Amino acid sequence: MTATDTGQRVTSPLAHLDQATLDKLAEEFDAIHDEVYGDLGDRDRRYIKTVIATQRQLAALGRIVLLNSRSRGAWVAGTACLGMAKILENMEIGHNVMHGQWDWMNDPYIHSSVWDWDTASTAEAWKHSHNYIHHTFTNIRGLDKDLGYEIMRIDPNQKWHPVYLLQPFYNVLLTAFFEWGVALHDLDLEAIRRGEKPMSELVKDLKGIAGKMRRQVVKDYLGWPAISAGAFLLSQAATGGAIRQPSTSRIGNVIRRRAGRRGRAAAAAKFADQVLPGAESTFVRTLAANFTANIIRNVWAHAIIFCGHFPDQTYTFSKEEVENETRGGWYVRQLVGAANIEGSPLFHVISGNLGYQVEHHLYPDMPSTRYAEVAPKVKDICERYGLPYNTGPFGQQWAQVHRTIARLALPGGKPRPKPGAYHRPPHSRGEQQGPSEAARFRGRLPADHPNAGPEHESGGVQVSPPPR
């Protein structure tokens, strides 16, 4: 049993594991990783290239359809295509490429050292705050800055402050504008307040965010709306003005208000009324579609990430509990500090395969498409060593997360009940048992395999578990 900061007592999954057992666990988890890395090849390469091609085709289709954004059907279809393209780019491509999952291909374009994504965070800042800090110190209170993102109390062991009373409300804002919240989080505001981060680094980070903001504003809120407006003008000219449009122009109305209704002002306003109403409407509706697509991506990313980290099943740890942590202890902390989300194959693709959040935390550099393959092996280890395997339907995980955010906005609170050791469903218990596939593979692979373990060399910022 381990005492918590609030006086509650929770049984740690590490409590029944001695060091010899943890060492065996580490060997088995390492073996799963090494087996996958020894098998990577053409089918994996085809997968990521197919996903990237599909994402780009969806984005292009959405942009083309939104050239006719004055049509309600075209607006809905174009926004849906663009929203899905942004989700794929953020979740299954950007997040995973920058984790180094595809560095083994040595592709000059699909590599963690060169990839950037269509979101507010700079690649450099995100790889440090997420790849290194979060994945190394997962769920260690006071070290893992993703534990509530430094603005929310999501564990009863976190000290309550009156500012948390507002967290249900600013969580709604965070949901809609998640990319900007993550970008600010990557600045490491706590280190700035403590004076641990020099102003030169802060200025550098702010310039990077400003550059990403400028690119998104120019692309989504100026460039593509202007292209749509231009397409309307060309279509109107080609049809001799046959396309219906509003009777007055916004620009014409501004001219009349400011310069009156006589002389050149009146002529300019009349010309604007004849030429611009449809183009203006197309510009505004395309801008609204792009804004909506960004919100769709943000809401989805927020839901998947929060459901993988903050439902009731996950454990948090004090700094004292992980002192002198060995590799096996690190693996167990990754195992129980995350939770899976059950869903269809399509769900897992558009979630970046973060429905397998447990496997992702065990192997953050493993190609995401392999998580479904290794999940049964992870479950086998959990069953044999008496460890929980956290998983649940999307609706359940989402409801638990938001219940926690609402409850812990108030003082007090206690840890929710945790799951016991994993057991296979009854219908599969008759299957013949023997040494795990991972354990068998371990004997066939040299211990100094060059790609061994989730800390293998890559172009991105690396996770840093204890050595073998």
N, C-alpha and C positions, 0 to 999 in steps of 0.2 A: 504494500500500500504506500502511496505517496501523498503527503500533505500538500494542499494547494494554498494559494495566497489568501483565499477566502475562508479557510478552515474546513472546507469540504475535503473528502478523501476519495480518491479514485484509484482503482487498481491499474497499475501500469502493465501494458503487454510485455514489458521487459522483465517484470518481476520474477517470472518462473524460468527464465533462461540464464543458465550459467555461461561463463566465458567460452567453455569448450563447445557448447551448443551454438552460441553466436558465431563462432569460427566456422562451424559446419554450415550454418545458414549462409554466411558470406560466400563460401565456396559454391554452394548451390545457386545462389542468385548470380554470382559472377559467371557461372557456367551457362546459364540461360542467355546472358548477354553475349558471351563469346560464341555460342552456337549460332545465334542469329547473325553476328558479324562475319562468321565464317561462311555463311550461306548467301550473303547479299550479292545481287547480280542483276541480270537484265530485267527480270520482272519488276524489281523494285525501281530501277531506272525508268522503265516504261510507265510505271504508276505515277511518279511525281511529274514526269513530263506531260502525261495525259491530263493530270489535274490542272497543271499550269495552262495548258492549251485550252481546256474547257473553261477555266476562269476567264481567260482573255476573250474567248468567243462570247461568253455570257455578257461581259462588260461591253464588247463591241455591239452586240445585239441590243442591249439596253440603251446605249447611246443612240443607235440608229432609230429605234422605235420612238425615242423621246424627241426626235426631230419633229414629230407630229404630236407633241405633248398637249396641244389644245384639245385633242380628242381624249375623252375620259378613259376609254378602253386602252388607248395607246399609253396614256399616263400610268395607268395601273400596271400594264404589262411591262413597260420600260422600267418602272421603279422596282418591280419585283425582280427582274433580271439583274439590274444594277445592284440591288441589295444583296442578292445571292452571290454575285461576283465579288462584292466587298467582303462578305462573310468567308468565302473560300480563300480569298487573298490573305485575310487576316488570320484565320484559324488553321486551315490545313496547309497553307503554303508559308506565309511570313513567319508565324510563330515557330513552326517546325524547322524551316530552313535555317533560321537564326539560332536555333538550338544546336546546329551542327549535325542534324540527323542525316543530311545528304552530302556531307563533306567527303565521305568515302569515295564518291564518284569522281572527285577532282574536276568537276565541271566548272569552268571559269565564270559561269553566270549563276549557277544554282549552288551557292556556297555561302556559309555564314559570315565570311569575312567581307563579302561585297554586297550582299542582299540588303535592300531597304524595303520598307512596306508603306502602304497607303494608310498611315495612321499618324497621330500627333507625336508619338514617342520617337526619339532618334534611336537608331539601331545600337549605337554605342552605349547610351545610357540604359536602354532596356536590357541589353545583354548583361550589364553589370548588376543591375538591381534584381533582375529575374533569374538569369542563368546561374549567376554566382551566388548572390546573397540568398535568394529564396530557395533555390534547389540545394544549397549546401546547408543552410540553417533552418530547414523546413519546420515550421510550427514551434520554434524555440522562442518563448516569450522574451521580448527585449532584443532579439537578434533578427528574427524574420520580420522584415518590414511589410510583407504582404499579409501579415496577420491582422486583418482589419484595415490595412492600408494606412495606418497611423491616424485615421480619422473616425474609426468606428470600433466600438467595443463588441466583439463577437465571441468572447470567451469570458466566463465569470471570474477567471483569475486575473483579468485585466482590471486595474483600479478604476473605479467609477469617477467620472467628472461631470459637472452639470452640462457641459457642452454636448454630452452624449444624448441628452434629452431630444436633441434635434436630429439624431441620426436617421430615424425613419423618413424624415423629410429630405435631408440632403442625399440619402440613398437613392431617392427617386431621380434627383438631378444627376447623380453619378451614373445611374442606369442609362439615361438618355445621352449623356455626354461622356461616356466611359473612356474614350480614347484620350480626352483632355485631362480627366482625373488621373489616368495612368501616367501621362506625361509629367504632370506636376509631382506625382508620387516619385517618379524616377529622379527628380531633383534632389531627393533626400532632405526634406525640409527640416527634419529633426536634427540632422548633422549640421545644417546651417544655423539653427537656433543655438546649438551647443558650441558653435565656433569651430567645429572639427572639419568643415569643408571650406576651403579658401574661396574668396570672392571670385578669383580668376576662373575657377572651375564652374561656379554658378553662372558667371557671365557667358562662358562657353556653352553651357547647357541651354541657357535661355536663348542664345543666338540660334542654336540648333532647332529648338522648338519653334522659334519665330520663322525659321526657314521652312519647316514642315507646314506651319500654318499658312504661310504665303503660298506655297505650292497648292495646298488644298483649296484655298479661297480662289486662286486664279483658275484652277482646273474645274472645280465643281460649281463655283458660284459666279464666275465671270466667263471663262473660256467656252465651256460646253453650252451654257445658255445663249451666248452670243452666236455660236455656230447654229443652234436651233433657230434662233431669230433670223439669221442670214438665210437658212434653208427656206423659211417661210417667205421671205422677201423674193427669193428666186422663183419659188413656186407661184407666188402671186403675179410676178412679172410674166412668167411663162403662160399663165392662163388668162392674161389680160385683165387681172383684178377680179376673177370669178370666185375666189375663195371668200366666204363670209368672214367678217371681222367686226369688232365693236365699232360704233359710230364715231367715237371720239378717242383721241390719243391722250395718254397721261402727260406726255411732254407738251402736247398742244394745250392742255388745261393749265399746266404750269406757266406757259408763255402768256396765256390770257390773264391769269391772276397777277402776274408780275409786270407785264408790259401793256396791258389793256387790250382792247378789241379793235384798234384802228391801225392803219398804215402797215408798215412792214411786219409788226407783231401779229396783226390779224392774218396777213398772208402766210407767215411762217406757221402759225397755229393751224390754218386751214390745210396747208401742205402736210403737216404732221398728221392731221386727222385722216387724210387720204392715204398716207403711206404706212404709218407706224403702228396703228392699234393692234393688228394681228401679230406683228413682230414683238411688240412689247408684251403681249399676253403670252406668246410662246416663250420668251425669255424668262418671265416670272414663273411660269409653270414648270419649265425645265429646272430652274433653280430650286423650286420647291421639291421636285422629284429627287434631285441630287441630295438635298438636305434630308429628305425622308429616308433615302437609301443609307445615308450615314447613320441615322438614328436606328434603323433596323439592325445594322451591323453592331452598333454599340450595345443595344438591348440584348442581342443574342450573345455577344461575347461576355457581357456582365453575368448573364444567367448561367452560362456554362462554367465560367471560372469560379463563381461563388458556389455553385452546386458541387463542384469538385473539391472545395476546400473547407467550407464552413457548415455542412450539415451536422446533425447530432452525433454521427458515428465517429467523427475524427477526434484525435487526441492532440493536446498541446503539451509542451514540456517546459520545465524550468531550466535555467542554465545549470543548476546543480545536478539535475537528473542526467545530463549528457556530458558531465565532466569525464575526461579520459575515455570518450566514446571510441569504440572500435568499429571496424568496417561492418561487422554483423549488426551492431547496434544502430549504425547509420541506416542500414537497409530496413531494419524493423521500424525505425522512426519514419522513414519515407512511406512504408507500407501502411501504417496506421494513421498517418497525418493527412491522408487524402481519401477521397471517396469516389467510386465510380457512378456513372449514370447509365442505366439500361436503356437500350434503344435499337432501332433498326440499323442496317448497314448504311443507309443514306444519312441517318441521324449522326452516326459516328464520323462520316466524311465531313459533313458541314459543321461538326463540332471540333474539327481538327483532331479527331480521335481522342479528344480529352474526356470523352465518356469513359475512357480507360485511364482515368487520372492516377489510379494506383500504379499501373504499369508505367505511366509516363514519369512518375516521381521515382520509381525504381530505376528507370532507364531513360533519362531525359534526352540522350543522344541517339536512341534507337529509332529508326524510321517508323513513323506513326502507324503505317499500315501493318506492321508486325505485332502491334499490341494485342490484337484479337487472338493471334496465334500463341503468344506466350501466356495469356491469361489463365488457361487451364493448368499450366505448369506452376504459376504463382499460387493458384488455389490449392494445388497438391501440396506445396510447401506449407501453406497456412494450415491445412488439415493435419499434416504429420507433426507439425511443431506447436499446435494448439494456439494459433494466431487468428485474429479476426481478418476477414476480407470484406471491406466496406463497399457496399453497393446498394442501389435502390432505383426505382423508377424516377424519371425526371420530375414529375409532379410532386412526389414525396420529398425529394431532395430540395426542390425549390421552396416548398412550403416550410420545411424545417429551417432553412436559411433565413427566411424573412420573419418567421416567428422569433428566432434568436435575435435578429436585429431589433425587433420591436420590444422584446422582453428586456434585453440588456441595455436598452436606452435608459432604463430605470435603475436605481441602486439595487444591490443584492444580486440574487440569481444563484443558481447552483448548476453544476454539470449535469447534462442530460444522460440518461442511461446509455451505456456503451454495449455494442454487440459482443457476444462471446466468440469462442473459437469457431472457425469455419468448418462446416460439415457438408459434404456433397449431398445433393438432393437424393431422396430415397430410391428413385428409379435407377440411379447410377451406381449404387453401392455394391452391386453384384459383380462389377467389373474386376478383372484380375489385377492384383496389385503387385508391384515389384519395385526395384530401384527406379527413381525418377529418371526421365529422359535426360534432364539436365545433369544429374549425378553421373550417368553413364558417359555423357559427352565430355565431362570434365577430365576424364582419364585419357581422352584422345587429343587434348589441346595443350600445348606447352603453357606453363604458368606465366611466361613472359610474352604472351601473344601481343603483338604491337597495338592492337585495337582493344585490349582488355579493359573492361570496366567502363562505367559512365563518365570517367574523367579522361577518356582517350583524347589524344592530340587533335585539335580542330582549329579552324580560323576564328571561332567565336570565343567569348569569355567562358571559361570552363567551370563546371561544378567541381567541388573539391572534397570528396569523401575521404575518410581515413584510408591509408594505403593498404594493399594486400599484405 
